[in-house]
Amino acid sequence: MDLGGELLTIGGLFLIAYVLGRLGKLIGLPAIPIYMIVGLIASPHTPWIGLSVESHTIELIATFGLILLLFNLGLEFDQEEFYGNAGKLLISGGTYVAINMAAGFAFGFSLGWGTREALVIAGMTATSSSAIVTKLLIELRRLANDETPMILGVTVIEDVFIAIYLAIVSVVLSGDTNIWGVIGKLALAFGFLIVMFSLARWGGKQVSRIFATRDDELFTILFFGLAVMFGGIGDLLGVTDAIGAFVIGLLCGATRYRDRIEQLALPMRDVFAAFFFVNFGLGLDISTFGEVVWPVLAAIGMTVVLNAVAGQLVARMNGFNAQQGINTAVILVNRGEFALILATLSAAAGLEARITAFAGLYVLIMAVLGPVLASNSDRIGRLVLRPARVRKLRGRERAAAEAAAARKAERDARFAEEIALVEAAGRDERENVEPETTPTPEPETVSSGTSSVEIPAERPERPARQRDPEY
C-alpha cells in the first residue's frame, strides 16, 4: 500500500500546526483552536486553499486521541480532594454546573432544533475545558492564588458531571424508543460507572500489582492497551468509548504508579489529541458558519454572562472577594474538548447537521476569547470594580452629608425652641414683679453770707491708714 502521499500531507499539516502554535503562544492562545484551524485549512470543504485531506485518513488515530484525552482526564482526577471535601465541592461545583446547564438547556430549546439537540448544546455550554483551565493556571502563574483550589475543585465536579452526562447522552442518542430498553441501558451505564468508581476508591493497591515493571516500554504498552480496551468495552456497553477510557484512567490514577503513568501518557495525549482536533477541523465547512453565526454569538454572550454570575456566587460561597470571583469566572469560561466530543457523538447519531458547525465556531471563538479574558482579569477587575467602589463611596458621602444636614437642622430647631422658652420665661417674670421706689436723700445746704454750699447728706468715712511705727 502506497501511503507516501498521505504521510507527506499529514506531516506537512503538523509542521503548519507547529508554526501556527508558536505564533499562538506569543499572544497566549491554547493549542486547540490552532489545530482546528489547521484541519479547516486542509478540509475538503475549502479546496481553494489547495489541500484536501479526507477525514477517514486519520480517523482511527483521532479516536486514539479522544480515548487518551478522557484517559488523562480520569488519571488527573483528584480522588482525595473529592472524597475529602465532597460536601463543599458538590455545593460549589454543583451550583456552577447547575446554573450553566439550566440556561444552556433553555437556550438549546429556543433554537428549535429538537430535544436531543438541546441536550447536546446544553452540555457544550455547561462545562469548562479542564485542559485549557489547567494550562492557563500554570502559564498565568496562579497556582498559588487563594481561589485556585476552589477553581480546581469546580473542575473536579465537572469531570464527574461529564462522566454521568456522557452516559446519559449516549443512551438518549441511541434512538431507542422502548422505555424499558432506555431504562436498561441507563442502569447498565450507571452500574458500569459505579463499579469502576468503587474499584478506583478501594482497589488501587490490588491494581498496582499489574503495573509492577521497571521497563518503560512494557509499562507504556500496558496502560495504552488498557485505555484502548476499556474504550472498546464502553462503546460495546453503550456508554461510549470516552467513558470507558475515563473510568480506566480513574482506576489507574488510584494506583501508586499514577505519577509515572502521567509522565509517559501526557506526550502521547498531546500528539494523538492533536489528530483529534485536526480531524474535527477537517469536518468543518466555512460555508455553514453563516447559518449558525447568530446562535453562536448568543451562546457566547450567555456563557460569558452566566460565568460572571456563577463565578461571583461560587466565590462568595467560599468567602472570596469580588476580584477573586472575576478571576474564577474568566478561567472557567473556557470551552474546548468536551464540546467537540459531544459534537462528534451527535454527528455519529445523525442529529441536526448544524450542530457540528455550531460546536466548531463556538469552540474556535471561546478558545480564543477565554485566554484573552483570563490574562486580563486584573484589568477587568479595575474597570468593573472601580466605578462600583466610586459609586459606593459617593453614596456613602451623600448619605453622610444628608445625615449631617438633618442633625444640624434638628439642633437649630432645638436651639430656637430653647431660646423661645427662655424669652417667654423672662417676659412672664417681668410682668409678675412690681417695681420698688427708694427715696433719694436731698443734700443739706449751708448758708454762708450770700452764698450757699451744698453738703452731701452722707459722706462715707475714709478708712484709717495704719502708720509705720518708725515715723
Secondary structure, 3 states (H helix, E strand, C coil): CCCHHHHHHHHHHHHHHHHHHHHHHHCCCCHHHHHHHHHHHHCCCCHHHCCCCCHHHCHHHHHHHHHHHHHHHHHCCCHHHHHHCHHHHHHHHHHHHHHHHHHHHHHHHHCCCCHHHHHHHHHHHHCCCHHHHHHHHHHCCCCCCCCHHHHHHHHHHHHHHHHHHHHHHHHHCCCCCCHHHHHHHHHHHHHHHHHHHHHHHHCHHHHHHHHCCCCHHHHHHHHHHHHHHHHHHHHHHCCHHHHHHHHHHHHHHCCCCHHHHHHHHHHHHHHHHHHHHHHHHHCCCHHHHHHHHHHHHHHHHHHHHHHHHHHHHHHHHCCCCHHHHHHHHHHHCCCCHHHHHHHHHHHHCCCCCHHHHHHHHHHHHHHHHHHHHHHCHHHHHHHHHHHHHHHHHHHHHHHHHHHHHHHHHHHHHHHHHHHHHHHHHHHHHHHHCCCCCCCCCCCEEEEECCEEEEECCCCCCCCCCCCCCCC
